[in-house]
Amino acid sequence: MNAQFVSNEVLTPEQQALVLAHPSRLGDSTQAVHGGRSENPYHSITEPLVSTATYTFENTQAVNEYMRHKLWGEPLERSEYGRYGNPTITAAEARLAALEGAEEAILFASGMQAISTLLLGLLSSGDHLIITENLYRKTRQLCLSTLPRYGIECSVVPLNDAHALRTAIRPNTRLLFSESPTNPHNRLLDLEQFVEIARQHHLLTVVDATFATPFNLRPIEWGVDLVVHSATKYLAGHNDLLAGVVAGRRELLAGLREFQGTVGAITDAYIAALLIRGLKTLGLRIQRHNENAQRIAEYLAAHPAVERVWYPTLPSHPDYAIGKRQYRGFGGVVSFTVKGDGQSAARVLDALQIPLLAVSLGGTESLVSQPAVISYYELSRQERLALGIEDNLIRYSVGIEDAEDLIADLEQALRHV
Ligand SMILES: Cc1ncc(COP(=O)(O)O)c(C=O)c1O
């Protein structure tokens, strides 16, 4: 590790060349601050925020030259129109690719836009995909309700069930999609097994690693083809923007970028600049989220008013062993059931003083929600229970506040069970 890079944001040309030439030699926090960085015309430390719909050309010869490069698929240093490229967005994409250890990344306006553009861009009518259970609810809905309208079939298999996965593969299966850790139970994908089965059958693998972040897991290192994130969560980290990202090999992303330009699934430069700013502190934030969540999970597991805690460092978690083998940490979400019913959980939520009552996760401020009455409200109770969403389940997205304060707050709130 080149320690001098960690605290010094201004790089010498030699250091910059090192960052660009050997991204894998640098530590995660260095990548978060410098990864993919390139010089800009203003020599500004911050990436210039280029807010423009279109770009000018000097003359028609310059237009012809640019279009010739574009038609030949050669690297382009500029763009002709905002839907096809923007320097601030390109800078954010380079940083995200460096963090994931990917060749390239594409930024989108939300996590769901990233996932839907990816699946619609890579799959065609007549294709089949397999998803694992416990996916983020809207991803599951996209795969089971929306994609079939375009002739794309989908099967669901239990997480880490190798037999079920092998049995679900058909001649027209093209892609396996999973998520890890899952929302809200923190179930962990066994990446080794997932990739091995996919390779045996020549299938593309995609993992939504929103809950993990590249600090806790880099699926590409395990052989996964494409990683997606809701960058709205930890990557941006301040509950102030929506964004999504897909990262992976250049040859896989080339067609997707083309599709993005066609359907207009883009974000804007201001969001990209805010995201870059958020990414710089990702390492510090994740370290704190991991530590705070660990302490809160242990506290809750020992509390008499708590029925069950879902955090992968607890030996009671079903994927504890996988977590030990394959993951570096588990992020800030701790889900738990309280003794009693939905009303008991609601009383605890209303009594909590520090976390804010809101959906979403991964930001600096702690957030709490009761999935049964917000994220899963339109499902019947039976359907919710089939997904493990019990009435008395609380999802606590632990922020970066002082753990002692959060625990003292939980102590008083749990008296209301
Ligand atoms: C695991 C996961 N993936 C994807 C999404 C969707 O992201 P976005 O809200 O940015 O569209 C979410 C949102 O909660 C999520 O938790």
The ligand as an SDF file (V2000), in Angstrom:
LIG
                    3D

 16 16  0  0  0  0  0  0  0  0999 V2000
  -30.5530   -4.1360   -2.8670 C   0  0  0  0  0  0  0  0  0  0  0  0
  -31.2090   -3.0310   -3.6370 C   0  0  0  0  0  0  0  0  0  0  0  0
  -31.0760   -3.0000   -4.9650 N   0  0  0  0  0  0  0  0  0  0  0  0
  -31.6560   -2.0220   -5.7040 C   0  0  0  0  0  0  0  0  0  0  0  0
  -32.4150   -1.0330   -5.1200 C   0  0  0  0  0  0  0  0  0  0  0  0
  -33.0440    0.0250   -5.9730 C   0  0  0  0  0  0  0  0  0  0  0  0
  -32.2910    1.1970   -5.9290 O   0  0  0  0  0  0  0  0  0  0  0  0
  -32.8640    2.6530   -6.2220 P   0  0  0  0  0  0  0  0  0  0  0  0
  -33.8040    2.9960   -5.1140 O   0  0  0  0  0  0  0  0  0  0  0  0
  -31.6430    3.5230   -6.2710 O   0  0  0  0  0  0  0  0  0  0  0  0
  -33.5760    2.5770   -7.5370 O   0  0  0  0  0  0  0  0  0  0  0  0
  -32.5670   -1.0190   -3.7280 C   0  0  0  0  0  0  0  0  0  0  0  0
  -33.3760    0.0310   -3.0700 C   0  0  0  0  0  0  0  0  0  0  0  0
  -33.6990   -0.0400   -1.9130 O   0  0  0  0  0  0  0  0  0  0  0  0
  -31.9470   -2.0520   -2.9670 C   0  0  0  0  0  0  0  0  0  0  0  0
  -32.0660   -2.0980   -1.6290 O   0  0  0  0  0  0  0  0  0  0  0  0
  1  2  1  0
  2  3  1  0
  2 15  2  0
  3  4  2  0
  4  5  1  0
  5  6  1  0
  5 12  2  0
  6  7  1  0
  7  8  1  0
  8  9  2  0
  8 10  1  0
  8 11  1  0
 12 13  1  0
 12 15  1  0
 13 14  2  0
 15 16  1  0
M  END
$$$$
